[in-house]
Amino acid sequence: MSNYKFLSIFYLFFLGLFIISCSEEEQGTSGGEKYSNKFQDHKIREIYSLRDERNTKELLKILKDTVYQEEVLIALGSVQDTLAISDIKGVLLESNHLNVKIAAAFALGQMGDRSLSPFIIDFIVKHQKETELLEHMFESLGKCANDGAIYLLTHFVLSDENVMFGIVKGLHRAKDWQGYQSYDASEQIMRIFTKSKSVETKEWCSAYFARINSKHMLETFNSNIFDNARHHENELIRANFTKAIQNFSKGAGSATALKKILTDEKSPTVLQNALMATEKVRYSGVINKSIEYLSYNDPIVAEIAAQSIYNKLGWSEAKEVFDILEVVNFNNAKAEAMKAILRKRNKDKKMYEFALKHFENAPSSYEKTIWLEAITESKYGKDLAFDTWKTTDVNILKTKSIELVLNDYSSKFRPSKKEGEELKRILEECIATKDVSQIYNACQFIQNKKHDHFKSHFPSIAKLNEVKDLLELPLQVEAYIELEKTIAFLEGKEFKAKTSYPNKGIQWKYIKDIEQNQIARIKTEKGDIDIQLKVEEAPATVAMFVSLIDSGFYNHLHFHRMVPNFVTQGGDPRGDGFGGLDYNIPSEFSMLNYKRGSLGIASAGKDTESCQFFFSLVPTHHLDGRYTIFSEVVDGFDVMQKLEYGDEIIDISIIREEILTSIE
């Protein structure tokens, strides 16, 4: 073979390798590592790593590459660094790709910077025909709203569904991000509710009224609210308008409307809001309806019914409710009802002994906490909370008992010298424990402006600083933050939260074989809930979740928090809401919105996320862009809706392909 032919063959071979190499580089693939998701592209892995480092400068360098602009923009929505604003504006103005422009709108909105309003308003006015993009621009305008933004949002011509949906989202964001609430906004929302054909848009409209806290504003729309609360075909819309009644429940027609809802409604979701809306209603017809629901076959409805009669029972009614406790099917509801009973009949020893027996024999510490609350209503049980606090080693009981002890002091407007000295010992002991829940409760008591008359009995600032410096971070970050808040409060200064905390980032090895929408199964004592993992939106959270599943971390933990028609939260190793890991993961804000069945991660501030997760029981729009969404329920909604405070997580498992095949 001649040298020429040999060199030609060698050249072609080398050229082939070069082309293959360039092709892999252009596509961002990584030869050695295989991923079952978009992170096969090493450049996307780099973007997400830079996101978690909050490295704006390096992200902006990659933003110049049009292939990765959408990924970088969404990453910047989590970083929330105003340094990026100019570059984001540039992409929004210059890109020809709708998905990139939408991502730019998201990134701008996540800044929450009012100075962006003029730019966004100008963009909207000049691009009125781009209605799909306008939906997202209006939402971002709400997050950055100033007075001019509110005027545009409330006076813009309602041209089509995208525009109407965007305006509704914008007014939601303006309320939740910037505190704007006005009659003009409410009127615009009601116009859109009437005009829109979209059920989703209508649900957002109804949710807006559910969150208005102005009694007079709501009363203006009371006929629409009453009518839709009773008759709309969509249960979420009925539930939202029913919740709105709670904020003007003393208004004309409210009690009658609530009684009709409680008489006719079948949906537990709506009934829960109706019962909560009766909180300030003293009308006997409504109270009697609430009592009827104590024996309802849904545990959450029954529990709310019990809570709704607290402080409303007369002497004879309290005895009547006590006599029907045997037909109350759920222990938590029974304990809550007993709290209402002892509130009125606090000198009845027989009733006290009944509650004490249930406290002592309760099958779980969670149920014990509710019986403990009930017993402290009795004059015979005033010392039980303090005694429990001093003697128990169970976190949930320790936390609940100190909460009750300090609540008792809150009612003492003229404490004796002895009571003041005792309070000082209690607060100092709480702080000295270095226990997160004890510190949190003590700090919350100190920060309450209604407790100024106790000021001479508060621990010294020097002591608070001393304990703060001994805390283990990030494990005790919640206690650390509360101590910082308390010190600032006592010094008369404004507390300035850190914008972020160091985080572990993405544990890549745990998500290599996790496909987008991978199924995981949460097995609870009430049944199974199947969820889809959103690894491509929240890789750090999914990686942590999978690593904890693999280690059995979640096995036999409990749901320690249940807020009706809001969230059910679990996954705390302490069991009382104050536990976590010895590392944090980053906040991962994406374009996903909280809907019924979304799973989020609890946090005490940006980049403080850990192991606790929560189910969103209904769409919770005010959490969007502020709390990580890492999964969504696909099966077991009925189980999710009936989870109670204290229910057990038996285990969580990843449903691998071979398991799904065998099931099929």
Buried (B, 14 or more C-beta within 10 A) or exposed (E): EEEEEEEEEEEEEEEEEEEEEEEEEEEBBBEEEEBBBBBBBBBBBBBBBBBBBBBBEBBBEBBEEEEBBBBBBBBBBBBBBEEBBEBBBEBBEEBEEEEBBBBBBBBBBBBBBBEBBEBBBEBBEEBEEBBEBBBBBBBBBBBBBBEBBBEBBBEBEEEEBBBBBBBBBBBBBBBBBBEBBBEEBBBBBBBBBEEBEBEBBBBBBBBBBBBBEBEEBBBBBBEBBBEBBBEBEEBBBBBBBBBBBBBBBEBEBBBEBBBBBBEEBEBBBBBBBBBBBBEEBEBEBBBBBBBEBBBBEBBBBBBBBBBBBBEBBEEEBBBEBBEEBEEBBBBBBBBBBBBBBBBBBBEBEEBBBBBBEBBEEBEBBBBBBBBBBBBBBBEBBBEBBBEBBEEBEBBBBBBBBBBBBBBBBEEBEEBEEEBBEBBBEBBBBBBBBBBBBBBBBBBBBBBEEEBEEBEEBBBEEEBBEEBBEEBEEBBBBBBBBBBBBBBBBBEEEEEEEEEBBEBBBBBBEBBBBBBBBBBBBBBBBBEEBBBBBBBBBBBBBBBBBBBBBEEEBBBEBBBBBBEBBBBBBBBBBBBBBBBBBEBBBBBBBBBBBBBBBBBBBBBBBBBBBBBBBBBBBBBBBBBBBBBBBBBBBEBBBEBBBBBBBBBBBBBBBBBEEEEEEEEE
